Amino acid sequence: MPGRDRSPHGPTKRGLMTIASCWAQISLAVPPGWLRYGERATGDLDSYVKSESAIALQGVLNNIGSMGAKAAGAEAGLVVASPSKTNPDYFYSWTRDSALTFKMLIDTFITGDASLQPYIEDYVSAQANLQTVANPSGDLSDGSGLGEPKFEANSTAFTGPWGRPQRDGPALRATALIAYSRWLLSNGEESTVTSSIWPIISNDLNYVGQYWNQTGFDLWEEVDGSSFFTTAVQHRALVEGHAFAQEIGNTCISCESQAPEVLCFLQSFWNGQFVVSNINDQSGRNGRDANSILGSIHTFDPDAGCDDTTFQPCSSRALANHKAVTDSFRPEYRINAGIAQGQAVAVGRYTEDVYMGGNPWYLNTLAAAEQLYDALYQINRTSSLTVDETSLPFFQDFDPSIAIGQYPSSSALYINITSAMKTYADGYLDIVQKYTPADGSLAEQYSRDDVTARRSSIVPASWGSLTADVLPDVCSGTSAPGTFTPPPIECTVNASSVSVTFDVREMTVYGETVYVSGSTPELGDWETGKGLELSANRYTSTDPLW
């Protein structure tokens, strides 16, 4: 079989959960002030984003064990890629996808959704356990097992053939857990962070420091080489890890020593026109891949400005790359026919893609929008628009007469260009809306030829890229051996208190009393004699309510 079904690696998973996670993350990550839509023929796009975000979030929760409606049989805290167990079987938990999913859930929790904390606590405990599971990639003794891409839903190793190792998962997991740990620190839970979560983070950071300069499979699980996305998220994790270790009075020596080397290597993906998303590989592809757009938005730092070295969304390199990648799909899909440059198109993975016919992906079309929104946020913060030789073709799509220079926010050109970029970003969401089924569910792909779906406003915190954008004079390519220790499995957090009312309808006779027993001290720790006594003050013969 061509595409991702070719042996020995088997099919790459995706499905409703992954796309729902992507949608939820993108809709939450758009900076306030940039989502300003007018009425469309298909309805108000603001309303669509609001309704689809709710559907997407619930879709995410449905695929998390053990509470998820579509995750029956999955261990608590494990994210399954899809409920499908046959043709294809995607009922597994991927380290990368789980980390990306929980980064979104953690960000949502931090901004006020307290109901998500039990899921996050389960995730922490589940990942502590998975780090100790020996697998075909290795084990924890030398950290090699942390590069295993996926596990069975019961937390055991998947031993079948697959594209392994994949080296982005530990970095993404560290980033997610650092975000949660910082919230815990601000809420007096330092002991939980240092005793339960830091050991997990430390293992992941040591893995990145030791193995970043070795090849592995990319996020599409097809190319064995060096991936831009992987390298970008590894650099972010090391920068965050160094700062976070200092915050808790600890150290991450490999973070400090290797972050500059990883950043130096990251420059290798730039060919002067666009990001070559995979290097040191034998794929034979042209290099234009949504991998690079996803890498840019996952390392978006609102404080960084338009930094080229970290490929920030508004950087000249990232904007030139956005144009190169999205333009490559203009002649590729029939549904893009007749759409001019500077107007949104359906976006797939890469133009050589043949998996299931090589269709556009919801995830990547949304990613194209998010990079533009992030770029506009950064441009607005700098109050100026810089056009150089690299970014000139991107901006010429909106104004063919634009010249190289710097334009203040008060200038007419700045106002016109940023307005056109907002319209351009909205266009990608328009496309997703156009091909969204009536029930709001988003599969992996939508058809390149018709509207058939195929199978399966929060600004993030700065991650400190401003302190780590200086390149070494010479890239050494060395790594740093790490130490790896089994983390404690249980993570106990003092969760926020909520009021709970128990209503029990039970026919009783005079002198009998109803109690509720449970696993908390308030409910007697399962000792029936210490349970919570319910009141019968609303009990009637027709409604025996306790």
N, C-alpha and C positions, 0 to 999 in steps of 0.2 A: 504493500500500500504506500502511496506517496504521502508527503507531509508528515505530520506528527505521529501517524500510526506506524511508521516504518520501524522495524526492529533495529537495534535491540532495546530501544528505550521505551517503546509503547506509547500510547496516546497521552498527550498532555491534558490535565484536567482543567476545567473551568466550570461554568454553569451559573445558575441563578444567583447563588450566594456570592460568588466572586464579583459578578457585575453589580449586584445590589450593593456590595461593599464599596466598590469603586464609585457608584453613584452617590452613596451617602457621604463618602469622603470628599468628593468633588463639590457637592452642593453645600457642604459645611465649610469648605476651605475658601470659598469665594469671599474676598474681603468686602466688608460693608461699603456701600456706596457705588459699587461697580455693577450690581445687579439692578439694572433699571431698564425694564422692558416696556414697550408699548403693546397695544393690542395687536394680536396676529389673527390671520384668517382661521387658524386652528385653535384659537383661544389665547388667553393671557398667559404668557410664559412664566410670570411670577407664580401664578396659581399652579401651573404644571410642576414647577420646581418644588413647591411646598407639598403638593399631594404625592409626587413621586418620591420625595425624600422620606416621607412616612412609610410608604410601601417598601422602599429599599431597606430602611432600618429594620422593619419587622422581618423582611426577608433574611437579613443577617442573623437576627436573633433566632429565627426558626432553624438555623443550621448549626447552632452551638449546643453541644451536649452539656448536661443531660436534660436541660429544660426545653430545648428547642423542639417545636412541633414536627420538624422534618429530620431530627437527629436522633431518633430512638435507637438506643444501643451504643451511642457514642459516650465516651467518658466525659465527665464534667470538665468544662473549660476547653474542650477540643472543638475546633471549627472544622466541619466537614465541607469539602468543596461542593458537593452536590448530593442530594438524597438518592440519586440514581445508583443502583447496585449492579445493573446489567446493561450492556450495550449502550454506553460504556459504564464501567464500574468506577465511579468517582467518589465512593464513600470512604475517603481517606482524609487525613489532616496534613496539610502542607505547612511547613514552618514559615515560609515567606508569606503565603496568603493569610495565615493566621495572624502574623505580626502586623501586616497592613490593616487587617480587619480590626484588630484590637487597638491599634493606634487611633483609628477613627473613633472607636467606642470610648477610649480613654479621653480623647479630646471632647467628645460629647458629654461624658460624665463630668469632666472638670468644669464645663460651662453650665452645669445645672441639672443634668438628668441623673439623680441619685439612684434610680432604679437599676442602673447598669453596673453598680459596684459588685453585686454578687457574681456576675459573669466575669468581671475582671479578676476577682479573687480566685475564682476557679481556674482562670487562664494561668495565673501565676503558679498555682500549685501544679497544674498539668505540665507546664513547661519545665518546672524543676524536676519532675519525674522523667520527662522525655529526654532531658540532657543525660540521664544515666543509662538509657536504653542502648545496649550494643546493637549495631546494625551493619549492613553491608559496607557503609562508608568508614566504619571504625567504631571506636568507643571513646569514653571520656578520659582515659588515661593519658592520651596525647592530644585530646580535643578533636581528633579527626571525625568522630561520630557526629559532631555538631553540624557537619556539612550534609547530613542526610536530608534529602528533600521532603520526604513524606513518611507518615506512619499510619498504621492501622488505627481505626477509630476506637479500639480498645487499649490504646497506648502501647501496643507491641510493635516490633520492627516489621516493616514491609520488606520481604526478602526477594521479591521478583525483580526482573530486569528493569532498569530505569536509567535516565540520564543523571548520573551522580558522579561527584558531589555537586551541590549547588551552594555557592558561598555567600549569597545575599541574605539568607535567612537569619543567621546569628546577628548580623549588623542591624537588620530591621527589628528583630526582637529586642535587642539592647535599646534601641531608640524608643520603642513603645514603653518598655519598662522604666526607662529613665523618666519619661513624661509622667507616668503614674507615681513613681517614687518622689518626684518633686512636689506633687500634690500632697502626698502623705507627709512629707517633711513640713510643709506649710500648715499641716493640721495636727502636728504633735506626734506623729508616728515614726519618729526616727529609729526606734528600736526595731520596728518591723522592717524598715528599709535595710538597715545594716545587717540584721541577722537572717532575713528571709529572701530579700529581693536582690541585694547587691551580689551575693554569691552567684546567682544566675547571670546577672549582667556581666560580672567579672569574667566568667567562663566565655561568654560570647565575645567580649572585647579581646580577650587573649587569643581566641580563635582567629579573629580578624587580623590581629597583629602578627600572628604566626603564618597564616595561610593566604594573605591577600595577594601575594605575588605568584600564586599558583593558578593554573587554569581550572575551569569548571564549566558547568552548563549554564546557559543564560536563563532569563526569566521565562522564556517560551519553552525551555527544556529541550532544545533542539541542537544548539551549537555548542560544541566543546571548545572553549577558547577563553579570551578575556572580554568581559561584557562591560559596556559603559555604565549601565544601570547598577550592576554589582559594585563596580569600583566607586561610583558616586555615593552610594549609600554606605559603603564601608568607610569612606572618608568622613562622612557626617557622624557616623557612630563613634569613631575614634576621637573626633573633636569634642563631641558631647560627653563621651566617657571620661576624657581627661578632666573636663570642667566639673562633672558630677562627682568624680572621685574626690576632688579637692573639697567640694561642698560638704561631704560627709566625713572628712578627715582621713581619707584613704588615698591610695595612689594607683595610677594605671601607667606604669612605665612604658609599656608597649604603645599605649595611645599617644604619648608625647613624642616618642621616637619615630613612630611609623606614620602618623598622620601627614607630615610633610612629604614623605616618600610616596604615599598613596596619591596625594594631590599632584605630585610631580608626574606620576604615571598616568593620571587622568588626562593630562594634556596630550597624551599619545593618540587619543581617539579623534582629535581635531585635525582635519586634513586641509584646512584653509577655507573650506566652503561649507562643510557640514560635519556632523558627528558621525564617524564610522562606528556603528554601534557594537560590532564584534571585530576584534583583532586577534592575532595569533590563532587563527582558526582556518579550517579548510572548507568553509561553506560556499565560497564562490559568489556570495551575494554582493549587491552594490553598496551596502552599508547603511542605506536610508531605512530607518526602522523606528517604530513608535517607542521602542526601548529607550531611545534618547530623550524623547519628550517626557516620558514617565520618570526618567532619572532627574530631569530638571525640576519637575514639580515636587518630587519627593525630597529634594534638597533645597527647596524654596526657603529662604530666610528673609523675613520682612525687614530686617535691619541691614541686609548686606548690600543694598544698592545693586547696580547693574554690573556685577563682578564677572568677568570672563573666566577667571581661573576655576571658579566653582560652577560655571555655567548657570548662573542665576537666570530666572525666566526672562528678565528684561535685558540681559546682556546681549551684546551684538552677536556673539556666537550662538546663543540659544534662539534668538529671533531668526537669524539666517538659517539655522537648522530646522526651525518650525516650518519655514517656507519650503525648504528642500524636501522634508518628509511629506508634508501635506500635498505639495504640488505633485509628488510622485504618484499620488493616487488619482489625480484628476483624469488622466486618460485610462486609468485601470478599470474603473467601474462604470457600468452603463448609467447608474443613477447619478453619476457626477457629470454626465454629458452636458456641455453647454454652459457650465458654471465657470465664470471668469476668475482669474487670479485675484486674490484679495477678498474672495467670497468663500464661505465655508463649504467644505465637501465632506463626504463620508470617508473615514480614515480606518485603515486596517492595520495589520502588523508590519508587513513589508511586501513589496510588490511581487516578489517571487513566491509568495505563500500559495500553496496548493491544497492545504488542509481543508476538506469539505468545500472545495471550490475556490478557496482564497477570498473570503468575504470581508466586508468592513466589520469592525467590532464596536459595540457600544462603548466599551472601556476606553478605547483609543480616541474615538470621536470626542468623548467628554474630556479626555486629557488634553486634546488640542485646545479646547475652550479654557480649561483651567490655567494652562500656561499663559494665555493672553490676559486673563483676569489678574493673575499674580503679577505679570509684567506691568500692567496698568497701575496696580497698587504701588509697586516699587517706583515707577516713573512719577507718580503723583507725590510720593514722599520726597523725592529729590527736587521736585518743582522745576524740572527741566527735561528736555528730550534731546538725547545725543544721537546724531546720525554719523556713522563713519563708513569707511569703505566696505566693511563686512556687512553691516546692517542695511546699507543703502538699498539693495534690491527688495528687501522686505518692505521698507517704507515707500518705495516707489509704486508698490501695488495700490497704495491709497492716494498718492500724489506723485505722478510721474515727473513733475518738475522739481521735486524736493532735492536739495543739495546737501552735501556733507557740512555739518556744523552743529552748533548747540543752540537750542531754541527754548527760551524761558516760558514758564507756564502762562505768562500774560500775552504771549504772541498768538496771532491768529493761526499760524501753522500748528503750534502745539495743540491748540483747542480742536482744530479740524482733524488732526491725525489721531489723537486719543479718542475722539468721538467715533471715528471710523474703525478703530481697533475694538471699541466696545461693541459696535454693530457686528463686526467680524466674529467676535467671541460669542455673541448671542446666536449667531448663525449656526454654530456647531450644536448648541442646545436645541435650536429649531429642528435640526436634522434628527436628533435623537427623539424629540417629541413626535415628529412626523412618523417615525417607524416604531413607536411604542405601542404594543397591543392594548386593547381596551381595558384589560385588567391591570395594566401597569407593570406586569412582569417583564423583565429584560433578560433575554437569553444571552448566550455568548456573542452571537453574531447576528447580523441582519443581511438580507440578500443583496448582492452587488447589482442585481438586475431588477428586483421588484421589492415589495414591502414585506416579504415573508421573513419572519424571525427564525434564525437557525437554533440548533440545540445550544443544548446547553453550552452661613455667612459669618465664619469665624476666622480670624487671622491667627495662624499658628505662632507659637513663641519662637523667638530667635534661638538657633542652635549654636551660635557662636562662630559662624563662618568668618566674621570680621577679624577674629583673632587668629585665624588659621588660613589666610589666603596668600601667604608668602611662600614662594617656591624655593626649594634648595637650588644652589648653583648647578649642582649635578645630581641627577637621579641615580641613587645607588642600587635600588631594586632589592635591597636586603629586607629580611623580615626579623621578627623578634620572637624567640621561643617563649611560649606561655606556660603557666601552671594552671591545672584544672582540678577542681575539687567538687565532689557531689554536693549539690545544694540541699538544704532541708526541704522536704516535700511539702509540708504544710505551711501555709501563709496565713497568719491570723492578724486581721486588721480590725480595729475598732470602727465598725461601719456606723454610718449615721443612724440615729434612732428615729423610728417612725411609729406612729400610733396604729395599733391593730385591734380590730373588733372581731370577736368570735361569735358567730350566730349558729346555734345548733338546734335543730328541730327534733325533739325526742320525747315521745310519750312516756310519762313517768307517773308514779303513784305518790300519794302524800308521804313525805319523809325521805324520798329519794332526792339525790343531788347529782348534777352533772359537772364533771371536771374536764379540763383540757390539759393533756400532758404533752411534753415535747423535749427537745434537745437543749433548751436554754435554761439557765437558772430560774428565769421568770416562770417557766412552765414545769419546773421541778426536775429537770434533767432525767426525764422518763420515769421518775419515781411517782407512782400513782398517788401515793399518800401526800405528795407535795404539789400536786397539780393545781391549776388555776380554777377556782370555783366560779361557776357561772351563775348569773342571777335569773330568777324566775319571775321578775316583776312584770314581764309582758306575756307571761304564759297564760293561754286560754285553752279551753277544750277544743276549739276549732283551729287554733294555731299554737302548738306546743313549743313556743320559742324560748330557748334558754340563752 
